[in-house]
Amino acid sequence: MTDEATTPHALRGSALAEISTALVQLHSRYYGKGPTKAKTYAFDELVVCVLRDGFTTVERTLLEAGDAESVNQMRRSFQLAMAGQFRQVVEEATGRHVVAYMSSIHTDPDLAVELFVLEPVSEGLPPVQSADGDGVPLLGSPA
């Protein structure tokens, strides 16, 4: 596997941790409560942040009442309103332009996923990395 220090487009663990922290801070600032855990992964042109335990008391109340659609709609509206700030976090941490941003939630367990597609790079692809720096081998490559 290529050493991330010698790979020009590899995302370092510190950049991935920066993305996790900034996305949690945005959720906290605008929802009044942020996720308790977040981990960001990068692979080729994708950056994915998995956020855990981020529903507010109001959202949990709606979910318990069987109104998941209201929670989904509110989160979709939030995604549209915040897309620029979410993209900015990833662009600043990676130094690359975000060409697409998508967001989704899962209610049980309480998860949210923020997915960013970065502009392609012309050179070799970076290794898979996660926010705590543990590399995961590419499919078909030696472990």
N, C-alpha and C positions, 0 to 999 in steps of 0.2 A: 504494500500500500504506500502511496506517496506521502511523504512527510508534509504536514500542512504548512510548516514554516517555509518550505521551498515551493509550494504551489501558489502562484500569484492570485488565483481566484478562490482559494479555499477559505471557508469561513471559520475563523478561530472560535474556540469555545467561549472566549470573552465576548465576541460579537453576538453569539447566540444567546448568551446570558443577558447581554444588554437588551436584546430584543424582548426576551421573556420579562425582564424587570420593567421595561417601558410599557409593554402592553398591559401588565398587571396594574401599573400606575394609572394608565388611561381608564381602565375599567373602574378602578377605585375612585378616581376623581369624578367620573361622570355617573356612576351607579351608586356611589356612596359605600360600596363594598366591592372588594376585588377578589379574584380567585386566591385560594390558599396555596395552590401549587401551579407552577407553569414550567414547561420544558419546550425548548425550541430545537427543531431538527432542520438540517439543510441537506439537500440531495440535488445535484445538477442545478437546475434552474428553480427549484422549489424551496421555499422556506415555510415550515409548518410549526405553529405554536399550539400546543395542547394545554388548555387551562382547566383546572379542576376546582370544584367547589366554589363557583362564582355566582350562584343565584342569590338574589336579594331575598329578604323576608317576604316582600310582596310577591315576587315570582314564585317562591316556594308555596305560598298560600294559594296562588292560582293553580299551580300544578297539583296540589293536594285536592283541590276542588274539581279537578278534571279539565281545567281550561288551559291546556298546553298551547293551543293556537294563539291565545293572547300573548303568551310569553314569547312564542316564536315570532309573532308579528312585531312586538316591541323590539326584540333583538335585531330583526331585519331592518327596522327603521333606524336603530342606533348605528348599525353597520353603514347604512347609506350616509348618515350624518357625519360619521367619524372616519370615513374611508381615507380622506386626505391625511389625517393625523396618523392613522395606522400605517399607511404607505410611507410616510415620512420617517417613522421609526425604523422601518426595515431598510429604506434607502440610505439613511445616515449610518446605520450599523454595517451595511454590506458594501456601500459605495456603488451600488448598482440600481438601475431604474426598475421599479415595480411595474410590470405591464398588466397585471391582473391581481385583484384581491377578492377573496371569497371568505365567508364566515358561516359557521353552522354550529348548532347546539344539539346536545343529546340530554334528555331530561333524567334518565335513570340508568346509569349514574350521572351525576351533575358534571357535564363536560362541555367545553366549547373548543372549537378548532378555528384558528385563523390561518388561512393559506394564502401565500403570496407567490406569484410567478414572476421571476426576475427576467430581465432582458438576457438573451443568450450571450455567451462568451465564445470567442472564436478559437480559443486555445483548449487544451485538455480539460476534462471535467474534474472538479474537486472531489475528494473522498467524502463519504457520508459522515456527518458529525452530529453530535447532540450537544445541548447546552452544557453538560458537565464534562464534555470533551471525550466521551467514549466513542470510538470509531466503530462503525458497523460495516462489515465487508459488503461490497457490491455483490449482487447475485452472480453466481458463476465464477467469482474470483476466489483465490485461496483465503482461508480465514486467518 
